[in-house]
Amino acid sequence: MPAGRREQNKSDKLRRIKDAARDLFIARSFDEATTREIALRAGVGMGTIFLYADNKRDLLFLIANDDLAAITDKSTAAAPSGKSALADFMHLFRLHYEFFGAQPELSRSMLREMTFYDSGKQARQFQTIRGKVIQHLETVVRRAQERGEMRRGEDAKFLGWIAFCIYQVELRQWLTAEKPDLKTGLKRLEKALSIYLSGAANSLK
């Protein structure tokens, strides 16, 4: 078979696996769906499934990683605006809220399964994506420190990590609603980050 045709067949199988996994995780839930059901719906053998994912959790992130990477690239593409740390935090997090809120059923499973997710074929890409977000938050903090908006002398990486932790907790809380409202979720996140930034302000000792 010509190389181009082989690549096309490979791409088609991957698309079918992603579609089948997404459909079954939504219809039957992540906990109830099985890799065998996914393979049957995708029209591939179990061996083909395991070329892309080590287990069911890996399949969940196989669905999400590429889209999540694209959202992260978009939200971190520009340098911090310099308007305020809060504005830069919210620009980043708004796009992620929109991403996770688009399919809350899948997102709830993702947020649960990403805890201690450090092994599997898809884990490295996910860890890279998360690391990029945290690195961008560190940059936002560093710029805010240079402007005198946040206390100098504090570890910018740690302060960025705190902002990330607030985002993670608020995102999980928001997604517990049956139909998460984006405006409500972002308003609560902005309030939490504002309180955090007040504590990190240069004027506070």
TAZI-V981230 format. One record per pair of residues at least 4 apart in sequence whose C-alpha atoms are under 6 Angstrom apart, sorted by the first residue. I is the first residue (numbers start at 0). J is the second residue. D is the distance in whole Angstrom. If there is no record, write none. Layout:
I_J_D / I_J_D
//
This chain:
15_19_6 / 15_41_5 / 16_41_5 / 17_62_5 / 19_37_5 / 19_40_6 / 19_41_6 / 20_24_6 / 20_37_6 / 22_26_6 / 23_27_5 / 23_32_6 / 24_28_4 / 24_29_4 / 27_31_6 / 27_32_6 / 38_42_6 / 38_43_5 / 38_44_6 / 38_45_6 / 49_53_5 / 52_57_5 / 52_58_5 / 52_120_6 / 53_57_6 / 53_119_6 / 57_121_6 / 60_64_5 / 63_67_6 / 64_68_6 / 68_128_6 / 72_76_6 / 74_91_5 / 79_87_6 / 79_139_6 / 84_143_6 / 89_93_6 / 96_100_6 / 99_106_5 / 103_107_6 / 109_113_6 / 117_122_5 / 118_122_5 / 136_159_5 / 137_155_5 / 137_156_5 / 137_159_5 / 140_155_6 / 141_155_6 / 143_148_5 / 143_149_6 / 144_148_6 / 144_149_5 / 144_151_5 / 148_200_6 / 148_201_6 / 149_199_5 / 149_200_4 / 149_201_5 / 150_199_6 / 150_200_5 / 150_201_4 / 166_170_6 / 173_184_6 / 174_179_6 / 185_189_6 / 189_193_6 / 196_200_6
//
